[in-house]
Amino acid sequence: MTIERPGTGEHAEYYSRYIDRVPDGDILGTLESQVGLVRRQLGRFGEQGSLHRYAPGKWSVKEVLGHVNDAERLFTYRALTFARNDSTSLPGMDENAWVAGANFDAVPLAELLEEFAAIRRASVLLFRGLSAEALLRRGVASGRSLSVRAVPWLLAGHAAHHLAVIEERYRLP
């Protein structure tokens, strides 16, 4: 199954910063390959290193991963809602409030990594099971139109964005 890259009218302009990071090709394969990449890149920090923040007030490595996990859950819920022809307008998310309320630093890094792998596997299975018609459906989230097929591209780009930030700004202590 091929899930075509979404057009610019299929998502909020803000999401282009993520979607544009993703190379053309098999988006489900890209999503699957990111599991190993996330495990390697973040696993090297170890438990103590994953508490590192590159500046005061910035998220720890664990909090970044927890945020990626939460965002994937949120976006796949949106995709499922719209794929099932539910026209309910869905709210946005305040990522800073979500991270502040989560206490990710108390969760072992290995569990956060395993959670990412499990969530990602569920996401891939969801998208693999959708019909071509369902992938083209749209709904409203955060006051903006979003197509179902934009979501896997958004997930891959969002994870890639945060991996790039970690690579660029977080150094092993």
C-alpha positions as CSV (number, residue, x, y, z in Angstrom):
1,M,0.0,0.0,0.0
2,T,1.3,3.5,-0.9
3,I,0.3,6.5,1.1
4,E,1.0,9.5,-1.1
5,R,2.5,12.6,0.3
6,P,-0.2,15.1,1.3
7,G,-0.7,18.3,-0.5
8,T,-0.2,21.6,1.3
9,G,-4.0,22.1,1.6
10,E,-4.3,18.8,3.6
11,H,-2.8,20.1,6.8
12,A,-2.1,23.3,8.8
13,E,0.8,25.3,7.2
14,Y,2.7,24.9,10.5
15,Y,3.0,21.1,9.9
16,S,4.9,21.7,6.6
17,R,8.1,22.1,8.8
18,Y,7.7,18.4,9.8
19,I,6.3,16.9,6.6
20,D,9.0,18.6,4.4
21,R,11.7,16.7,6.4
22,V,10.4,13.4,5.2
23,P,11.9,12.0,2.0
24,D,9.6,10.7,-0.7
25,G,8.9,7.0,-0.7
26,D,7.3,4.4,1.5
27,I,6.0,6.4,4.5
28,L,5.1,3.2,6.4
29,G,8.7,1.9,5.9
30,T,10.0,5.2,7.1
31,L,7.9,5.0,10.2
32,E,9.1,1.5,10.9
33,S,12.7,2.4,10.4
34,Q,12.5,5.3,12.9
35,V,12.0,2.8,15.7
36,G,15.6,1.6,15.5
37,L,16.9,5.1,14.9
38,V,15.2,6.4,18.1
39,R,16.4,3.5,20.1
40,R,20.0,4.0,19.0
41,Q,20.1,7.7,19.2
42,L,18.4,8.1,22.6
43,G,19.6,4.8,24.1
44,R,23.1,6.1,24.0
45,F,22.3,8.7,26.7
46,G,21.6,6.0,29.3
47,E,19.4,6.6,32.3
48,Q,21.4,9.4,33.9
49,G,22.2,11.2,30.6
50,S,18.6,11.1,29.6
51,L,17.8,13.6,32.3
52,H,20.1,16.1,30.6
53,R,18.7,19.5,29.5
54,Y,20.7,21.6,27.1
55,A,19.6,24.8,28.9
56,P,17.5,25.9,31.9
57,G,13.8,25.5,31.3
58,K,14.3,23.1,28.3
59,W,13.0,19.6,28.2
60,S,15.1,16.7,29.2
61,V,15.9,13.9,26.7
62,K,13.2,11.8,28.5
63,E,10.7,14.6,28.2
64,V,11.4,15.0,24.5
65,L,10.7,11.3,24.0
66,G,7.6,11.4,26.2
67,H,6.4,14.4,24.1
68,V,6.9,12.5,20.9
69,N,5.0,9.5,22.3
70,D,2.1,11.7,23.4
71,A,2.0,13.6,20.1
72,E,1.9,10.3,18.2
73,R,-1.0,9.1,20.3
74,L,-2.8,12.4,19.7
75,F,-2.3,12.5,16.0
76,T,-3.2,8.9,15.4
77,Y,-6.4,9.5,17.4
78,R,-7.2,12.3,15.0
79,A,-6.5,10.1,12.0
80,L,-8.7,7.4,13.4
81,T,-11.5,9.8,14.1
82,F,-11.5,11.3,10.6
83,A,-11.0,7.9,8.9
84,R,-14.1,6.6,10.6
85,N,-16.1,9.6,9.2
86,D,-16.6,11.2,12.6
87,S,-17.0,15.0,12.0
88,T,-16.2,16.0,15.6
89,S,-13.9,19.0,15.7
90,L,-10.9,18.0,17.9
91,P,-9.0,20.2,20.3
92,G,-5.4,21.2,20.1
93,M,-2.8,20.4,22.6
94,D,-0.5,22.5,24.8
95,E,2.6,20.4,24.6
96,N,4.3,22.3,27.5
97,A,1.4,21.6,29.8
98,W,1.3,18.0,28.8
99,V,5.0,17.5,29.5
100,A,4.8,19.4,32.8
101,G,2.0,17.1,33.9
102,A,3.6,13.9,32.8
103,N,6.6,13.4,35.1
104,F,8.5,11.6,32.3
105,D,11.8,12.0,34.2
106,A,10.6,9.4,36.7
107,V,10.0,6.8,33.9
108,P,12.9,4.6,33.0
109,L,14.4,5.5,29.6
110,A,14.1,1.9,28.5
111,E,10.3,2.0,29.2
112,L,9.9,5.2,27.2
113,L,11.8,3.7,24.3
114,E,9.7,0.5,24.5
115,E,6.5,2.7,24.6
116,F,7.7,4.5,21.5
117,A,8.2,1.2,19.6
118,A,4.7,0.0,20.7
119,I,2.9,3.2,19.8
120,R,4.7,3.3,16.5
121,R,3.8,-0.3,15.7
122,A,0.2,0.4,16.4
123,S,0.3,3.5,14.2
124,V,1.8,1.6,11.3
125,L,-0.9,-1.1,11.7
126,L,-3.6,1.5,11.8
127,F,-2.5,3.2,8.6
128,R,-1.8,-0.1,6.8
129,G,-5.4,-1.1,7.5
130,L,-7.1,2.0,6.1
131,S,-8.7,2.0,2.7
132,A,-7.7,4.5,0.0
133,E,-11.0,6.3,0.6
134,A,-10.4,6.6,4.4
135,L,-6.9,8.0,3.8
136,L,-8.4,10.9,1.9
137,R,-11.0,11.8,4.5
138,R,-10.5,15.0,6.5
139,G,-11.6,16.5,9.7
140,V,-10.9,19.6,11.8
141,A,-8.3,19.6,14.6
142,S,-6.9,22.6,16.4
143,G,-9.3,24.7,14.2
144,R,-7.6,23.5,11.0
145,S,-8.4,20.9,8.3
146,L,-6.3,17.7,8.4
147,S,-6.4,14.8,6.1
148,V,-5.9,11.2,7.4
149,R,-3.0,10.6,4.9
150,A,-1.1,13.7,6.2
151,V,-0.8,12.1,9.6
152,P,1.8,9.4,8.9
153,W,3.9,12.0,7.2
154,L,3.5,14.3,10.1
155,L,4.5,11.6,12.6
156,A,7.7,10.8,10.7
157,G,8.6,14.5,10.3
158,H,7.8,15.3,14.0
159,A,10.1,12.4,15.2
160,A,12.8,13.5,12.8
161,H,12.6,17.1,14.0
162,H,13.0,16.1,17.6
163,L,15.9,13.7,16.8
164,A,17.6,16.5,14.9
165,V,17.2,18.9,17.9
166,I,18.6,16.2,20.2
167,E,21.6,15.6,17.9
168,E,22.2,19.3,17.6
169,R,21.7,20.6,21.1
170,Y,22.0,17.7,23.6
171,R,25.4,16.4,24.3
172,L,26.2,13.4,26.4
173,P,27.2,14.7,29.8
